[in-house]
Amino acid sequence: MPAQPLQRVCYVEDDEDIRKIVRMSLERIGKFTVEVVGDPMVAIEAMKAFKPELVMLDWMMPGMDGPTLYRKMREVPEVRDLPVVFITAKASEKELNELRSLGAAGTISKPFSPKDLPEQLREIWQRIPGPAG
Amino acid sequence: MNSPSAAPDALASAPAAAARATQGEQRSDPQRVLADRVEQLYSQMPLGIVFTLIIGAIATYELYDTRTRELVLFWWGLVLLITAARTALWLGYRKSTDRIGEARQWLRWLAISALANGANWGFAGAVFFPSHTDEQQVFLAFLLAGIASAGIPTYAASWPMFALYAAAVVLPFAYVLANFGNRLFVEIAVLVPLFYLANVGIAYRLNQVFHSGYRLRHAYGRLTEDYTTLNQRLERQLVELDEARRQVEASGRKLALFAERAPIAVLELDAQGHIQQINHAAENLFGWPSNEVATRKPSVKILIRPEYHAEFDKQWAELMQSRAPVAHLRVRNPRRDGLEVVCEWNVTPLVNSEGEVVGVIAQGQDITRQMEADKLKKEFTSTLSHELRTPLTSIIGSLQLINSGVLGELDKDIADLTGVAERNGQRLLDLINDILDVEKIESGNLAMVPEVLSLDELVSESLVLNRGFAERFKVRFEVGGALLPVKVHADRKRLLQVMTNLLSNAAKFSPQGEAVQVVMQDQRDRVRIAILDRGPGIPESFRGRIFGRFAQADSSVTRQKGGTGLGLAICKRLIELMDGHIGFSNREHGGTEFYFDLPKHATT
């Protein structure tokens, strides 16, 4: 369990409406500091600038889907160790298992309830193993 | 046609007759011939007995006054005794049930009786011949000659028997003659054995004639029997053949009618793949007139795109090799006008009894439209699952945020309306999810991800997850008794879905303030989860279709409390996919118990 409670969250999602709702939920209910990104192509740059503690990736996005973006993140030193949570509507159990084995911190299924979303994120945050030692 | 002995046999009891018939079949032929001879010998006995009595009586009368009376009476006594014995023997033979099997024994007894009879006459000749009157000597000589010669027809069926009998009659007499001291008598005594031998010779010849006669009769009888059986069998086969021919004709007509009127295309091909005949449906489907096909007999390749001809030749060769029917073969077939249809073919080689392919029947069903429909259905399902759910997520999410109050307190009327909007949005989403589940289940695309899990922990989790339903319908979820630490092999997500369905149903139908109980029961190799409510129960008329699709006892409930009517249908299918069983029963004092059983995971 990380020493600090969760503060900064970055969310990559192509649907503008969902972005709006999630931002509102995380800020108003969760009291997090939130950065939302609409274009996955610039997401990694945005993360470098924002320095989130946790990243949420939408599974299906035009241009680059969540898993691909995740694999790209693993190649960039600044963001490679960030815990990642996938938001997914129809991933098969097999694909999810594959992602978990790659090191994804968790998954939240879509449609989710904005009321419960902050709580779900905090639970995942608490399950993340703390820094060694 | 059988041996004569079979006629009285027929009067015997049926099983015995059957047993004898079997025995008869198994008997060798000589045995039957012997039996026939014995039968012949015994058939002469009554006459012999009667004559013996008459001649014996005359002889007794003639000798009574001139010979020692006691001796004559003794002899007469012997005649009566032997006659009685022969009569008894004859009766015994008549009553015998196995004359064929015991023929040799009966022959032996007859020989003994013949010997006794002959010896008695021989005794008379020897004892009474030395007499005072020549007339009586003539009488006796005449008597013995007659008695001896009468033996020829009587015992002709067995010459050794005659030889025995006649020897017993004449040899003592010849002995007496030879020792009488009279030259004439000595001469006669020499002649007697000669006559005897001549008679035995005649008997032997007669016996041969009898024997071959019987053999002939048997051979003829067997022939006739065989002929009759053969005739009957032929007749039967003719009738069967005729019936078979009629059936073949009828089914041929039926088949032709089936093929002609069938809604699927039927092609008859020869072993080289040339079309011999096509039916009406094929004519319509491919645009080739049947009479043109019947005269031209084109290759079936006219229904295959040229670029696939090489592939077709290979598959055709395989078919000729395997001679096994091929089913569900999907082929894109060009029509005569150049358009294409997709057909599903069943191809059946016709193989004759020598194993040669004499033809091939191909039945094709036009599935062009079905494939289009399948494609449309897939597209629709995909639209439902993504394009409909995405906007719904935004709508419901927005309403939830508004209703949560984090954006500020709402006017009561507005809050009521946004509440209505959120609830109905949720209902729409539930319906879409349920329809997708049903679609997945029916198309076989629902993949189970079974894992070994603790059922008690899963039950606790489901109670936490579904707290919302309890709060909304103002009921309590309670655990009845203890949760058992049981492991099952099941899909976690899908099992939670089942629990949610059953718990939400129970909450929905319970009166406010009541408790919904969850009970775990150990059932040896299975474990049962039961969810008990105090609701109104399941109406009798609804029980049969409760697990059917869109099944709701009272559709007004849907409007009040939500639900799609698909939940229990999905639960049933899910539980069955996990090798379980789902059911329900009415509770005492009102309410319903829904339960499902799952096999326990065998821990090793």
Interface residues (C-beta under 8 A of the other chain):
Chain A: D15 D17 I18 I21 V22 M24 S25 R28 I29 M60 A89 K90 S92 E93 K110 P111 F112 S113 P114 K115
Chain B: S385 H386 R389 T390 P391 L392 T393 S394 I396 G397 S398 Q400 L401 S404 V406 L407 L429 A447 V449 K493
